[in-house]
Amino acid sequence: MKHVIIGNGPAGLVAAETLRRLQPDAEIALIGDESEPPYSRMAIPYFLIGKIADSGTHLRKSHDHFAKERIHLIEGRVVKVDAKEKQVEFASGERLPYDRLLVATGSQPLLPKVAGMDLPNVHTCWTIEDARAIAAKAAPGARVLQIGAGFIGCIIMEALAARGVKLTVVEMGDRMVPRMMTAKAGNMIRRWVESKGVAVHVNAGVTAITQKAVR
Ligand SMILES: Cc1cc2nc3c(=O)[nH]c(=O)nc-3n(C[C@H](O)[C@H](O)[C@H](O)COP(=O)(O)OP(=O)(O)OC[C@H]3O[C@@H](n4cnc5c(N)ncnc54)[C@H](O)[C@@H]3O)c2cc1C
């Protein structure tokens, strides 16, 4: 049996290890399109704070883990699944056959459809590559504006505040963490965050991002 898993985040990785336990003789290929060993996005805030190096985000720490488990790690972006031929196709044009296919490709940040999202110094904070770019710029005193104060936004906010940046957070909802917190709880979080020196604007939908000329 040849198992192919697209996506080497926590879901894909645990699926691969579970399959190995259940089927000692199966062939297992685990595909990811980031140039990193399988890692946890959940560890990114600790990387941003500087508590861990990027290797600390790796889901499995021993260098020979995947060889020992006989899980074949493949770096590449799958662009097509040919279910009829039972093959996946990579951006390079190469194909890989499978008996069983698991798609565990995770999700992506939801980008507001506003002008200026592609300007320099505008980042998402989703991948370790994003986090490296942010860490390189978020020096003490740097002015940072964060769009979004949801659950993940608040975790990132805490990490940025710990880096000593001058932080402003804008949230289109009427409170912080609007999808998880009541008005009372959201406003308590807001007061606490403001007491730490973070400026918070709620009911504030961003309509455009512009770049100020630096003289
Ligand atoms: C900063 C941050 C903090 C977070 N903190 C928490 C937390 O505290 N608690 C919590 O529960 N969740 C947290 N999350 C969310 C959590 O990280 C995700 O829910 C989790 O990563 C989902 O795992 P996954 O394996 O499904 O997908 P992912 O981790 O996204 O992995 C999927 C992988 O598949 C790859 N891929 C996608 N498409 C293709 C393709 N076509 N070809 C090849 N590879 C492909 C992706 O590049 C990625 O590497 C956080 C997320 C972030 C960004």
The ligand as an SDF file (V2000), in Angstrom:
LIG
                    3D

 53 58  0  0  0  0  0  0  0  0999 V2000
    1.0520   32.3020   14.8490 C   0  0  0  0  0  0  0  0  0  0  0  0
    0.0820   31.1570   15.0480 C   0  0  0  0  0  0  0  0  0  0  0  0
   -0.2470   30.7280   16.3230 C   0  0  0  0  0  0  0  0  0  0  0  0
   -1.1550   29.6790   16.5170 C   0  0  0  0  0  0  0  0  0  0  0  0
   -1.4480   29.2910   17.7770 N   0  0  0  0  0  0  0  0  0  0  0  0
   -2.3390   28.3030   17.9790 C   0  0  0  0  0  0  0  0  0  0  0  0
   -2.6630   27.8650   19.2910 C   0  0  0  0  0  0  0  0  0  0  0  0
   -2.1490   28.3830   20.2840 O   0  0  0  0  0  0  0  0  0  0  0  0
   -3.5770   26.8700   19.4200 N   0  0  0  0  0  0  0  0  0  0  0  0
   -4.1600   26.2660   18.3330 C   0  0  0  0  0  0  0  0  0  0  0  0
   -4.9750   25.3580   18.5030 O   0  0  0  0  0  0  0  0  0  0  0  0
   -3.8580   26.6580   17.0660 N   0  0  0  0  0  0  0  0  0  0  0  0
   -2.9700   27.6450   16.8660 C   0  0  0  0  0  0  0  0  0  0  0  0
   -2.6740   28.0370   15.5920 N   0  0  0  0  0  0  0  0  0  0  0  0
   -3.3270   27.3580   14.4600 C   0  0  0  0  0  0  0  0  0  0  0  0
   -2.5760   26.0470   14.1260 C   0  0  0  0  0  0  0  0  0  0  0  0
   -1.2110   26.3340   13.8980 O   0  0  0  0  0  0  0  0  0  0  0  0
   -3.2000   25.3870   12.9080 C   0  0  0  0  0  0  0  0  0  0  0  0
   -4.5340   25.0520   13.2300 O   0  0  0  0  0  0  0  0  0  0  0  0
   -2.4120   24.1380   12.5140 C   0  0  0  0  0  0  0  0  0  0  0  0
   -1.1440   24.5030   12.0010 O   0  0  0  0  0  0  0  0  0  0  0  0
   -3.1670   23.3240   11.4700 C   0  0  0  0  0  0  0  0  0  0  0  0
   -2.3790   22.1870   11.1680 O   0  0  0  0  0  0  0  0  0  0  0  0
   -2.4790   21.4760    9.7640 P   0  0  0  0  0  0  0  0  0  0  0  0
   -1.5050   20.3390    9.7750 O   0  0  0  0  0  0  0  0  0  0  0  0
   -3.9000   21.1970    9.4360 O   0  0  0  0  0  0  0  0  0  0  0  0
   -2.0240   22.5920    8.6860 O   0  0  0  0  0  0  0  0  0  0  0  0
   -0.6520   23.4190    8.5660 P   0  0  0  0  0  0  0  0  0  0  0  0
    0.1060   23.4970    9.8450 O   0  0  0  0  0  0  0  0  0  0  0  0
   -1.0030   24.6930    7.8790 O   0  0  0  0  0  0  0  0  0  0  0  0
    0.2160   22.5120    7.5580 O   0  0  0  0  0  0  0  0  0  0  0  0
   -0.1760   22.3090    6.2170 C   0  0  0  0  0  0  0  0  0  0  0  0
    1.0760   22.2680    5.3530 C   0  0  0  0  0  0  0  0  0  0  0  0
    0.7050   21.8930    4.0420 O   0  0  0  0  0  0  0  0  0  0  0  0
    1.4010   22.6920    3.1040 C   0  0  0  0  0  0  0  0  0  0  0  0
    0.6780   22.7380    1.8500 N   0  0  0  0  0  0  0  0  0  0  0  0
   -0.4690   23.4260    1.5870 C   0  0  0  0  0  0  0  0  0  0  0  0
   -0.8220   23.2420    0.3020 N   0  0  0  0  0  0  0  0  0  0  0  0
    0.1210   22.4280   -0.2430 C   0  0  0  0  0  0  0  0  0  0  0  0
    0.3200   21.8830   -1.5550 C   0  0  0  0  0  0  0  0  0  0  0  0
   -0.5370   22.1330   -2.5540 N   0  0  0  0  0  0  0  0  0  0  0  0
    1.4160   21.1070   -1.7910 N   0  0  0  0  0  0  0  0  0  0  0  0
    2.2790   20.8260   -0.7810 C   0  0  0  0  0  0  0  0  0  0  0  0
    2.1390   21.3170    0.4830 N   0  0  0  0  0  0  0  0  0  0  0  0
    1.0800   22.1080    0.7330 C   0  0  0  0  0  0  0  0  0  0  0  0
    1.4190   24.0550    3.8210 C   0  0  0  0  0  0  0  0  0  0  0  0
    2.4000   24.9290    3.2500 O   0  0  0  0  0  0  0  0  0  0  0  0
    1.7700   23.6320    5.2380 C   0  0  0  0  0  0  0  0  0  0  0  0
    3.1580   23.5080    5.4010 O   0  0  0  0  0  0  0  0  0  0  0  0
   -1.7450   29.0560   15.3790 C   0  0  0  0  0  0  0  0  0  0  0  0
   -1.4080   29.4890   14.0760 C   0  0  0  0  0  0  0  0  0  0  0  0
   -0.5050   30.5190   13.9070 C   0  0  0  0  0  0  0  0  0  0  0  0
   -0.1360   30.9680   12.5040 C   0  0  0  0  0  0  0  0  0  0  0  0
  1  2  1  0
  2  3  1  0
  2 52  2  0
  3  4  2  0
  4  5  1  0
  4 50  1  0
  5  6  2  0
  6  7  1  0
  6 13  1  0
  7  8  2  0
  7  9  1  0
  9 10  1  0
 10 11  2  0
 10 12  1  0
 12 13  2  0
 13 14  1  0
 14 15  1  0
 14 50  1  0
 15 16  1  0
 16 17  1  0
 16 18  1  0
 18 19  1  0
 18 20  1  0
 20 21  1  0
 20 22  1  0
 22 23  1  0
 23 24  1  0
 24 25  2  0
 24 26  1  0
 24 27  1  0
 27 28  1  0
 28 29  2  0
 28 30  1  0
 28 31  1  0
 31 32  1  0
 32 33  1  0
 33 34  1  0
 33 48  1  0
 34 35  1  0
 35 36  1  0
 35 46  1  0
 36 37  1  0
 36 45  1  0
 37 38  2  0
 38 39  1  0
 39 40  1  0
 39 45  2  0
 40 41  1  0
 40 42  2  0
 42 43  1  0
 43 44  2  0
 44 45  1  0
 46 47  1  0
 46 48  1  0
 48 49  1  0
 50 51  2  0
 51 52  1  0
 52 53  1  0
M  END
$$$$
